[in-house]
Amino acid sequence: MSAAITAADANRYFSKLLREVQNGRSCVITSHGRPVAKLVPVTSTDSLRDAARAALLARLNAQPDAAPIGGWTRDELYEDA
């Protein structure tokens, strides 16, 4: 279950809040009564997502560069067809 905490209190008690999140608790941070952020513990799925992203970026960076097709001017990009 998520606890709600004001942005001012989250700022004031950040160390305590961080310890609670490390222990598995999550919280919603509010500003003027409206939720603006959620602070949640890092999970193993976050690690998997980060690893997948790194693998994808490495694969994309290993791809050969596309053949150059030249540049366009701003006017050419916005020409009426």
Backbone as a chain_set.jsonl record, in Angstrom:
{"seq": "MSAAITAADANRYFSKLLREVQNGRSCVITSHGRPVAKLVPVTSTDSLRDAARAALLARLNAQPDAAPIGGWTRDELYEDA", "coords": {"N": [[0.844, -1.188, 0.0], [0.468, 2.255, -0.713], [1.66, 5.142, 0.878], [0.658, 8.52, 1.4], [2.397, 11.573, 1.123], [3.27, 14.927, 1.716], [4.99, 17.18, -0.518], [6.624, 18.982, 0.808], [7.004, 17.701, 3.311], [8.216, 15.372, 2.388], [10.613, 16.389, 1.461], [11.63, 17.415, 3.851], [11.88, 15.111, 5.466], [13.466, 13.311, 4.037], [15.567, 11.367, 4.277], [14.537, 9.529, 6.153], [12.254, 8.735, 4.742], [13.444, 7.557, 2.506], [14.69, 5.343, 3.723], [12.401, 3.886, 4.461], [11.367, 3.249, 1.957], [13.442, 1.649, 1.014], [12.961, -0.52, 2.583], [10.841, -1.666, 1.342], [8.444, -0.286, 1.204], [6.189, 1.925, -0.48], [5.509, 5.29, -1.614], [3.352, 8.057, -2.264], [3.94, 11.212, -3.474], [2.675, 14.357, -2.82], [1.513, 17.532, -4.045], [0.062, 20.427, -3.137], [-2.187, 18.922, -2.535], [-2.48, 17.248, -4.706], [-1.434, 14.284, -6.377], [1.925, 13.967, -7.437], [4.216, 12.506, -7.796], [5.673, 9.231, -7.468], [7.321, 7.265, -5.188], [9.118, 4.436, -5.24], [10.397, 1.156, -4.357], [13.325, -0.199, -5.941], [13.106, -2.858, -8.214], [13.684, -6.298, -9.253], [12.793, -6.46, -11.84], [13.306, -3.955, -12.804], [16.067, -4.045, -13.066], [16.294, -6.001, -15.041], [15.04, -4.686, -17.17], [16.799, -2.554, -17.519], [19.094, -3.953, -18.294], [18.204, -5.092, -20.69], [17.765, -2.781, -22.176], [20.388, -1.778, -22.328], [21.574, -3.84, -23.825], [20.166, -3.615, -26.24], [20.909, -1.005, -27.074], [23.663, -1.404, -27.404], [23.633, -3.22, -29.5], [22.437, -1.657, -31.514], [24.384, 0.336, -31.766], [26.423, -1.167, -32.851], [25.65, -1.613, -35.425], [26.205, -1.091, -38.907], [26.807, 2.151, -40.302], [24.261, 3.931, -41.987], [23.952, 4.533, -45.516], [25.054, 7.677, -46.638], [22.698, 10.194, -47.334], [22.625, 12.757, -47.917], [22.042, 16.223, -47.054], [19.252, 18.247, -46.033], [17.646, 21.33, -46.587], [15.871, 23.609, -44.476], [13.781, 24.809, -45.881], [13.413, 22.962, -47.978], [12.424, 20.775, -46.57], [9.938, 21.635, -45.794], [8.52, 22.102, -48.101], [5.65, 22.493, -50.165], [3.839, 19.777, -51.373]], "CA": [[0.0, 0.0, 0.0], [1.218, 3.495, -0.788], [1.318, 6.21, 1.803], [0.75, 9.844, 0.787], [3.197, 12.513, 1.886], [3.387, 16.198, 0.993], [6.319, 17.448, -1.052], [7.398, 19.646, 1.866], [7.416, 16.678, 4.28], [9.154, 14.475, 1.716], [11.885, 17.095, 1.481], [12.057, 17.545, 5.237], [12.188, 13.808, 6.053], [13.865, 12.472, 2.917], [16.367, 10.216, 4.709], [13.61, 8.565, 6.746], [11.428, 8.254, 3.643], [14.28, 6.665, 1.713], [14.83, 4.082, 4.478], [11.142, 3.16, 4.362], [11.281, 2.712, 0.599], [14.405, 0.55, 0.958], [12.341, -1.641, 3.284], [9.756, -2.197, 0.541], [7.251, 0.555, 1.218], [6.164, 2.965, -1.503], [4.738, 6.446, -1.194], [2.948, 9.031, -3.278], [4.277, 12.57, -3.044], [1.639, 15.272, -3.281], [1.752, 18.963, -4.009], [-1.245, 21.091, -3.077], [-3.226, 17.901, -2.493], [-2.517, 16.434, -5.927], [-0.266, 13.415, -6.527], [2.852, 14.409, -8.481], [5.299, 11.535, -7.976], [5.583, 8.024, -6.663], [8.63, 6.766, -4.808], [8.958, 2.991, -5.066], [11.675, 0.44, -4.313], [13.822, -0.793, -7.177], [12.828, -4.291, -8.234], [14.508, -7.055, -10.195], [12.349, -6.163, -13.207], [14.021, -2.748, -13.21], [17.394, -4.485, -13.495], [16.123, -6.686, -16.317], [14.745, -3.668, -18.174], [18.037, -1.821, -17.766], [19.981, -4.84, -19.045], [17.663, -5.193, -22.044], [18.022, -1.501, -22.836], [21.823, -1.716, -22.624], [21.838, -4.774, -24.92], [19.614, -3.027, -27.462], [21.754, 0.117, -27.481], [24.928, -1.955, -27.886], [23.353, -3.807, -30.812], [22.235, -0.553, -32.452], [25.671, 1.0, -31.993], [27.261, -2.063, -33.635], [25.146, -1.631, -36.796], [26.942, -0.188, -39.798], [26.118, 3.409, -40.593], [23.494, 3.951, -43.233], [24.564, 5.302, -46.588], [24.665, 9.096, -46.539], [21.722, 10.592, -48.347], [22.713, 14.2, -48.101], [21.287, 17.044, -46.122], [18.136, 19.016, -46.55], [17.459, 22.64, -45.979], [14.571, 23.756, -43.834], [12.803, 25.092, -46.935], [13.117, 21.711, -48.684], [11.625, 19.917, -45.708], [8.581, 22.156, -45.666], [7.925, 22.415, -49.409], [4.324, 21.918, -50.429], [3.942, 18.701, -52.37]], "C": [[0.88, 1.239, 0.0], [0.723, 4.491, 0.245], [1.462, 7.529, 1.058], [1.541, 10.755, 1.71], [3.317, 13.797, 1.06], [4.822, 16.378, 0.506], [7.199, 18.095, 0.014], [7.885, 18.631, 2.888], [8.402, 15.692, 3.662], [10.546, 15.097, 1.697], [12.471, 17.128, 2.888], [12.546, 16.217, 5.813], [12.695, 12.82, 5.002], [14.647, 11.235, 3.356], [15.473, 9.131, 5.304], [12.735, 7.933, 5.659], [12.196, 7.256, 2.791], [14.485, 5.327, 2.416], [13.562, 3.247, 4.385], [10.985, 2.524, 2.979], [12.262, 1.551, 0.436], [13.844, -0.703, 1.625], [11.088, -2.155, 2.569], [8.484, -1.369, 0.503], [7.31, 1.574, 0.075], [5.321, 4.132, -0.999], [4.446, 7.344, -2.391], [3.242, 10.409, -2.709], [3.26, 13.52, -3.667], [2.105, 16.722, -3.196], [0.395, 19.638, -4.12], [-2.38, 20.075, -3.181], [-3.318, 17.0, -3.71], [-1.276, 15.547, -6.012], [0.609, 13.886, -7.685], [3.972, 13.407, -8.74], [5.037, 10.33, -7.091], [6.996, 7.522, -6.427], [8.47, 5.298, -4.464], [10.329, 2.326, -5.004], [12.057, -0.093, -5.697], [13.574, -2.295, -7.098], [13.726, -4.979, -9.246], [14.071, -6.782, -11.633], [12.998, -4.881, -13.714], [15.402, -3.121, -13.738], [17.319, -5.178, -14.849], [15.869, -5.683, -17.443], [16.013, -2.891, -18.529], [19.018, -2.659, -18.584], [19.511, -4.974, -20.488], [17.925, -3.915, -22.825], [19.487, -1.392, -23.233], [22.168, -2.633, -23.793], [21.338, -4.218, -26.246], [20.492, -1.887, -27.967], [23.097, -0.365, -28.015], [24.748, -2.534, -29.288], [23.168, -2.714, -31.869], [23.545, 0.155, -32.775], [26.605, 0.151, -32.852], [26.825, -2.115, -35.098], [25.987, -0.689, -37.661], [26.115, 1.07, -40.065], [25.384, 3.293, -41.923], [24.236, 4.791, -44.261], [24.127, 6.752, -46.472], [23.715, 9.468, -47.672], [21.709, 12.1, -48.55], [21.86, 14.945, -47.092], [20.152, 17.767, -46.807], [18.133, 20.368, -45.872], [16.075, 22.673, -45.341], [13.468, 23.996, -44.875], [12.412, 23.817, -47.695], [12.235, 20.796, -47.861], [10.176, 20.358, -45.665], [7.967, 22.593, -46.987], [6.562, 21.788, -49.524], [4.473, 20.902, -51.539], [3.057, 18.931, -53.546]], "O": [[1.926, 1.261, 0.648], [-0.48, 4.654, 0.452], [2.307, 7.644, 0.17], [1.376, 10.714, 2.93], [3.449, 13.742, -0.163], [5.753, 15.793, 1.06], [8.387, 17.788, 0.11], [9.045, 18.677, 3.299], [9.322, 15.227, 4.337], [11.543, 14.403, 1.897], [13.665, 16.896, 3.081], [13.518, 16.193, 6.567], [12.389, 11.629, 5.068], [14.397, 10.147, 2.838], [15.634, 7.951, 4.994], [12.508, 6.723, 5.669], [11.653, 6.223, 2.398], [14.455, 4.282, 1.767], [13.636, 2.026, 4.246], [10.523, 1.389, 2.859], [11.936, 0.563, -0.222], [14.216, -1.82, 1.266], [10.355, -2.979, 3.115], [7.533, -1.741, -0.185], [8.395, 2.029, -0.286], [4.522, 3.981, -0.075], [5.185, 7.38, -3.374], [2.837, 10.728, -1.591], [3.016, 13.493, -4.873], [2.965, 17.078, -2.392], [-0.331, 19.436, -5.094], [-3.399, 20.326, -3.825], [-4.142, 16.086, -3.746], [-0.17, 16.017, -5.743], [0.112, 14.169, -8.775], [4.61, 13.452, -9.792], [4.293, 10.393, -6.112], [7.774, 7.373, -7.369], [7.772, 4.949, -3.512], [11.307, 2.857, -5.529], [11.188, -0.397, -6.515], [13.799, -2.923, -6.063], [14.44, -4.324, -10.005], [14.888, -6.863, -12.551], [13.217, -4.729, -14.916], [15.854, -2.574, -14.744], [18.178, -4.97, -15.707], [16.417, -5.816, -18.537], [16.268, -2.606, -19.7], [19.697, -2.135, -19.467], [20.328, -4.97, -21.41], [18.269, -3.966, -24.006], [19.801, -0.965, -24.344], [22.961, -2.261, -24.659], [22.017, -4.338, -27.266], [20.785, -1.814, -29.16], [23.618, 0.201, -28.976], [25.605, -2.361, -30.155], [23.68, -2.828, -32.983], [23.788, 0.529, -33.923], [27.49, 0.692, -33.514], [27.572, -2.62, -35.936], [26.423, 0.369, -37.206], [24.884, 1.04, -40.05], [25.847, 2.633, -42.854], [25.045, 5.651, -43.913], [22.951, 7.026, -46.231], [23.923, 9.09, -48.825], [20.871, 12.636, -49.275], [21.058, 14.351, -46.371], [20.117, 17.875, -48.032], [18.566, 20.516, -44.729], [15.219, 21.844, -45.649], [12.368, 23.456, -44.764], [11.242, 23.611, -48.017], [11.378, 20.107, -48.414], [9.279, 19.528, -45.515], [7.007, 23.364, -47.003], [6.335, 20.68, -49.039], [5.16, 21.147, -52.53], [3.031, 18.116, -54.468]]}, "num_chains": 1, "name": "protein.A"}
